[in-house]
């Protein structure tokens, strides 16, 4: 019995030291601007907390997080989860569940947002404001509130226009639960990951689709994501309040 207790104690100690160790070995990539009922790498998250490469951020159901990675501003809604990394040209983010708003004002940087096997990047215009929501493992939406973006899934690349919402069906759903995380840009990213074929794409045997919705639906849904979030990000971007 004693050896069991000792093993458990050693395991707990190793676990408690693992997160600080990996964070010390990774570069600081940003800072938390505002947080409520949120966690990072199994610890509490508060305003002013430094964000490190490979950090996984999780707001609770009634929480939220607003942060900056390099010059990109991001906000996670409650019950969301995302991992953050430094990229060659700016922030790299893996959205694992929930909703995230992304904003960038400077043309000197870009960003990459990965949702399953779909990669989203902004085009050259600034400022850019976009929301990504994972509704289900094989069903998510991209809402472009300002400027234009580009989304790539498998061999299909689509330009996403301002003021439109796009329903996206990826070819594969990637179930990534690693914490610390591995960047989707890393060569080792897909090793050991669970890849599931999305039924709709497999059944139709088509490339992943980006069907366009009516502009009215995009404006209505965008307004519903939270006035506080949009106002804060618009102030940062100096975007006009009327995006119609």
LUMTI-962494 format. One line per field, with one value per residue (C-alpha): chain; y, z, x; residue number from 1. Coordinates in nm, 3 decimals, padded with zeros to 5 digits. Each point is the difference from the previous one (the first is absolute). Example, Ala and Ser with C-alpha at 12.3 -4.5 7.8 and 13.67 -1.06 7.14 Angstrom:
c: c(A_A)
y: c(-00.450_00.344)
z: c(00.780_-00.066)
x: c(01.230_00.137)
k: c(1_2)
END
This chain:
c: c(A_A_A_A_A_A_A_A_A_A_A_A_A_A_A_A_A_A_A_A_A_A_A_A_A_A_A_A_A_A_A_A_A_A_A_A_A_A_A_A_A_A_A_A_A_A_A_A_A_A_A_A_A_A_A_A_A_A_A_A_A_A_A_A_A_A_A_A_A_A_A_A_A_A_A_A_A_A_A_A_A_A_A_A_A_A_A_A_A_A_A_A_A_A_A_A_A_A_A_A_A_A_A_A_A_A_A_A_A_A_A_A_A_A_A_A_A_A_A_A_A_A_A_A_A_A_A_A_A_A_A_A_A_A_A_A_A_A_A_A_A_A_A_A_A_A_A_A_A_A_A_A_A_A_A_A_A_A_A_A_A_A_A_A_A_A_A_A_A_A_A_A_A_A_A_A_A_A_A_A_A_A_A_A_A_A_A_A_A_A_A_A_A_A_A_A_A_A_A_A_A_A_A_A_A_A_A_A_A_A_A_A_A_A_A_A_A_A_A_A_A_A_A_A_A_A_A_A_A_A_A_A_A_A_A_A_A_A_A_A_A_A_A_A)
y: c(00.000_00.239_-00.036_00.081_00.318_00.094_-00.060_00.214_00.277_-00.009_00.005_00.301_00.179_-00.069_00.121_00.320_00.072_-00.091_00.306_00.260_-00.184_-00.003_00.360_00.106_-00.171_00.167_00.363_00.254_00.063_00.239_00.122_-00.042_00.329_-00.116_-00.330_-00.132_-00.363_-00.128_-00.234_-00.053_-00.329_-00.108_00.321_00.314_00.278_00.368_00.337_00.073_-00.367_-00.072_-00.241_-00.255_-00.204_-00.325_00.139_-00.135_00.251_-00.107_00.240_-00.161_00.019_00.344_00.123_00.167_00.090_00.289_-00.015_00.126_-00.224_00.225_00.263_-00.217_00.045_-00.307_-00.071_-00.340_-00.038_-00.227_-00.376_00.056_-00.140_00.112_-00.044_00.281_00.007_00.245_-00.018_00.125_00.282_00.041_-00.188_-00.366_-00.126_-00.339_00.031_-00.330_00.089_00.296_00.352_00.231_00.356_00.108_00.356_00.146_00.358_00.000_-00.106_-00.092_-00.325_-00.271_-00.287_-00.361_-00.160_-00.378_-00.175_-00.376_-00.025_00.350_00.289_00.361_00.301_00.367_00.156_00.319_00.255_00.131_00.018_-00.346_-00.136_-00.358_-00.253_-00.379_-00.234_-00.377_-00.114_-00.372_-00.207_00.014_00.322_00.353_00.354_00.288_00.349_00.273_00.334_00.215_-00.042_-00.333_-00.331_-00.320_-00.350_-00.322_-00.350_-00.294_00.122_00.267_00.365_00.251_00.378_00.105_00.333_00.271_-00.013_-00.368_-00.313_-00.330_-00.348_-00.225_-00.379_-00.117_-00.326_-00.117_00.077_00.017_-00.082_00.177_-00.014_00.043_00.241_00.147_00.026_-00.045_00.263_-00.101_00.140_-00.249_-00.311_-00.217_00.139_-00.295_-00.272_-00.192_00.211_-00.149_00.081_-00.068_00.031_00.238_-00.199_00.267_00.056_-00.375_-00.078_00.264_-00.072_00.369_00.241_00.187_00.275_00.366_00.078_00.370_00.126_00.317_00.323_00.065_-00.326_00.099_00.342_-00.143_-00.276_00.227_00.243_-00.287_-00.101_00.265_00.378_00.031_-00.217_00.182_00.344_-00.077_-00.147_00.280_00.259_-00.181_-00.022_00.340_-00.170_00.197_-00.120_-00.047_-00.296_-00.047)
z: c(00.000_00.082_-00.346_-00.156_00.205_-00.085_-00.373_00.014_00.175_-00.258_-00.283_00.146_00.046_-00.359_-00.127_00.201_-00.133_-00.364_-00.093_00.145_-00.161_-00.351_00.033_00.109_-00.309_-00.239_-00.111_00.126_-00.288_00.153_00.300_00.146_-00.018_00.180_00.147_00.201_00.114_-00.228_00.016_-00.176_00.020_00.298_00.193_00.052_-00.257_00.100_-00.167_-00.057_-00.016_-00.259_-00.276_-00.113_-00.315_00.022_00.271_-00.009_00.117_00.123_00.124_00.202_-00.108_00.157_-00.068_-00.278_-00.092_-00.201_-00.088_-00.235_-00.186_-00.156_-00.167_-00.043_00.243_00.077_00.218_00.108_00.109_00.283_-00.044_-00.270_-00.028_-00.207_-00.012_-00.089_-00.166_-00.151_-00.378_-00.260_-00.099_00.311_00.230_-00.062_00.170_00.015_00.084_00.162_00.101_00.047_-00.140_-00.061_-00.136_-00.168_-00.081_-00.159_-00.091_-00.121_-00.345_00.135_00.139_-00.095_00.191_-00.054_00.152_-00.026_00.052_-00.056_-00.344_-00.114_-00.001_00.009_-00.076_-00.073_-00.337_-00.026_00.106_00.356_00.244_-00.005_00.235_-00.012_00.219_-00.014_00.176_00.027_00.028_-00.022_-00.089_-00.373_-00.009_00.060_-00.121_-00.107_00.028_-00.177_00.160_-00.164_-00.306_-00.170_00.099_-00.163_00.116_-00.117_00.055_-00.172_-00.357_00.001_00.075_00.034_00.032_00.284_-00.063_00.250_00.146_-00.074_00.211_-00.128_00.110_-00.027_-00.018_00.039_-00.154_00.333_00.363_00.210_00.368_00.165_00.380_00.056_00.274_-00.049_-00.362_-00.322_-00.272_-00.312_-00.195_00.163_-00.191_00.301_00.036_-00.153_00.178_00.240_-00.074_-00.049_-00.351_-00.073_-00.344_-00.002_-00.109_-00.224_-00.199_-00.025_-00.111_-00.272_-00.103_-00.059_00.110_00.322_-00.075_00.090_-00.087_00.032_00.205_-00.050_00.118_00.236_00.187_00.045_00.141_00.235_00.137_00.030_00.215_00.230_00.097_00.268_-00.016_00.252_-00.206_-00.324_00.157_00.164_-00.317_-00.216_00.227_-00.039_-00.376_-00.050_-00.218_-00.074_00.205_-00.317_-00.190_-00.230)
x: c(00.000_00.282_00.152_-00.339_-00.026_00.356_-00.063_-00.313_00.190_00.279_-00.254_-00.178_00.330_00.107_-00.337_00.021_00.349_-00.068_-00.206_00.241_00.293_-00.142_-00.115_00.349_00.141_-00.245_00.003_-00.249_-00.239_-00.251_-00.192_-00.349_-00.193_-00.314_-00.112_-00.290_-00.046_00.273_00.298_00.332_00.194_-00.217_00.068_-00.214_00.022_-00.010_00.052_00.368_00.100_00.270_-00.092_00.259_00.031_-00.203_-00.233_-00.356_-00.262_-00.345_-00.272_-00.278_-00.364_-00.051_00.353_00.193_00.357_00.137_00.369_00.267_00.243_00.263_-00.225_-00.310_-00.289_-00.212_-00.300_-00.132_-00.361_-00.112_00.050_00.261_00.350_00.297_00.377_00.241_00.342_00.248_00.015_00.245_-00.238_-00.215_-00.237_-00.089_-00.316_-00.168_-00.371_-00.106_-00.355_-00.232_00.024_00.294_00.013_00.324_00.108_00.313_00.078_00.360_00.113_00.342_-00.142_-00.246_-00.164_-00.104_-00.309_-00.038_-00.333_00.043_00.164_-00.104_00.249_-00.124_00.223_-00.074_00.064_00.206_-00.263_-00.009_-00.163_-00.157_-00.267_-00.130_-00.179_00.041_-00.243_00.030_-00.363_00.083_00.306_-00.083_-00.200_00.125_-00.056_00.222_-00.152_00.195_-00.082_00.268_00.223_00.072_00.155_00.113_-00.092_00.165_-00.136_00.170_00.060_-00.270_00.073_-00.284_00.002_-00.231_-00.170_-00.079_-00.350_-00.061_-00.031_00.135_-00.101_00.305_00.012_00.360_00.116_00.141_-00.070_00.317_-00.046_00.294_00.005_00.373_00.101_00.258_-00.104_00.195_-00.026_-00.195_00.296_00.240_00.107_-00.089_-00.354_-00.188_00.197_-00.223_-00.309_-00.345_-00.129_-00.366_-00.160_-00.294_-00.305_-00.153_00.318_00.066_-00.355_-00.010_00.362_00.046_00.268_-00.083_-00.251_-00.033_-00.365_-00.081_-00.291_-00.203_00.160_-00.291_00.068_00.364_-00.088_-00.264_00.221_00.303_-00.197_-00.094_00.353_00.022_-00.009_00.284_00.232_-00.064_00.025_00.334_00.146_-00.137_00.157_00.330_-00.032_-00.161_-00.260_-00.322_-00.295_-00.207_00.142_-00.297)
k: c(1_2_3_4_5_6_7_8_9_10_11_12_13_14_15_16_17_18_19_20_21_22_23_24_25_26_27_28_29_30_31_32_33_34_35_36_37_38_39_40_41_42_43_44_45_46_47_48_49_50_51_52_53_54_55_56_57_58_59_60_61_62_63_64_65_66_67_68_69_70_71_72_73_74_75_76_77_78_79_80_81_82_83_84_85_86_87_88_89_90_91_92_93_94_95_96_97_98_99_100_101_102_103_104_105_106_107_108_109_110_111_112_113_114_115_116_117_118_119_120_121_122_123_124_125_126_127_128_129_130_131_132_133_134_135_136_137_138_139_140_141_142_143_144_145_146_147_148_149_150_151_152_153_154_155_156_157_158_159_160_161_162_163_164_165_166_167_168_169_170_171_172_173_174_175_176_177_178_179_180_181_182_183_184_185_186_187_188_189_190_191_192_193_194_195_196_197_198_199_200_201_202_203_204_205_206_207_208_209_210_211_212_213_214_215_216_217_218_219_220_221_222_223_224_225_226_227_228_229_230_231_232_233_234_235_236_237_238_239_240_241_242_243_244)
END
